[in-house]
Every structure is written in C-alpha cells, then in structure tokens.
Amino acid sequence: MSLYIAEDADALAEEAADLIAQRLTQAGPDIGLAGGGTPRATYRRLATRTLPWGDVHAWTTDERHVPTTHNDSNAGMAQRALFDHVPGHLHAVPWHESADTAAAEYERMLSGLLPGGPDGTAPTTVVLGLGDDGHTASLFPASTALEVTDRDFVATTVPHHGTRLTATFALLGRARCTVFLVSGAHKAAILARIIDGDTGLPASRVAREACEVVWLVDRDAARLL
Ligand code: 6PG
C-alpha cells in the first residue's frame, strides 16, 4: 500500500494525472474510471497530458441507472472532463430500461475489452473515489452487490441512492493497480478508519484485496492520519 499526501486538491489532481498518465503509457492502456468530484478534477488535468491516447480504452467502474446524456451519468462526466478533449475511447454502460440487462451487457463487453489474467480479466489500472460512508464505486454499505461473488458487474438498488450499476469486489480485486483519490476534510474520518485497519467498509475490502493500492489524498483528508 502506498500513501501520498498532496498539499491541496489542485496538487492532488495534478499528481493523480501524472500517475495515471504514467500507468497508461507504461503499464497498459485500459483504465477503469469512477465518478465523483475528486476523480473529475483529475480527469480534467489528465486531458492536458500528452500520451498515446488512441490506444487508451476507458470503462466506468460504476454508473447511475441513467442514459449517458443525463447530468448524473459518470460516463457523461468522464466524457465532458476528458474524452471531449483527447482521442481516447470511453466505453459507457449501455442504456436499457432494465438495469440488470445493462449490467450483463456491460459485463460481456468488459470481458472482451480488459486484459486476461489468471482468474479472469485483470484490469491494468482502476481509479476510485471514496465516499464519507466508506463506499467506493457503487459498492455502498447497504448494497446487495456486496454479497455477489460470481459476477464482475451488477445492478444494485441502494437506499437513498437509487439504482446503480457497479463493478463487484471480484472484478475490482483482480485489478493490477487500484488508485484511490480522496480530497477534503469531510473525508478525514473515513480515510483514517480505513488506513488504521477498519475492515468493515466496502472501500476497505477493495483496498485489502487489491494487487497494488495507491492512496492519493490531500492534506485536509489526511489530517487524522
Ligand atoms: C459515484 C462514484 C463514487 C465517488 C465517491 C467519491 O458514482 O458517485 O463512483 O464512488 O467516486 O462517492 O466522490 P467525491 O470525490 O465527489 O466525494
């Protein structure tokens, strides 16, 4: 586990963009992208980086059950923040009235997109945020997706968050490198719980099961470490 503390949110976004650009160039051109404000700030910086974008294939670690044109769409956010500005490829979750159908179709797409590994597909790099309740992607503490062991991408209904589509622990656990981006004083308590070893949170389990995990946080988020 690596932990890097950036001076502030802007520095975090810059350093995260540098790390992601390096991994896309040197480790492999596939990348899983989460939604959220902290990842969005990094994606905007990443758009200024020069790299072989034509080789890059991005997927979304989770999505709200909305079309990509909807303002809440994570793929729509990544498109506006990054892929409107670089010639990379963003593979969005397909829209279906049935979230289960959309998740199953996306799961099949991912199986053809992502590199193979000893236990199935092995994403090269996954970028995740952290919610102040310990969720990551759309693996929320109350989500039915937490119990899924035989799928890589599923639909789940989350109290107060509606229907979501998310990578499961199984898929995220096969990623070769998992980068968590955490910014702001309001994340300090949950980040400290995770770094101090609390194993009961979804983000704790993703970090624990990751092949390599990098925490990129800013000073406000790190103030209780
Ligand atoms: C989503 C994200 C979610 C996000 C965290 C952190 O669909 O919203 O995938 O997991 O990454 O909630 O978001 P912030 O960085 O905005 O706090």
Boltz pocket constraint, residues with backbone or C-beta under 6 A from the ligand:
constraints:
  - pocket:
      binder: B
      contacts: [[A, 34], [A, 35], [A, 36], [A, 37], [A, 38], [A, 39], [A, 62], [A, 63], [A, 64], [A, 74], [A, 128], [A, 129], [A, 130], [A, 131], [A, 135], [A, 136], [A, 137], [A, 138], [A, 181], [A, 183]]
      max_distance: 6.0
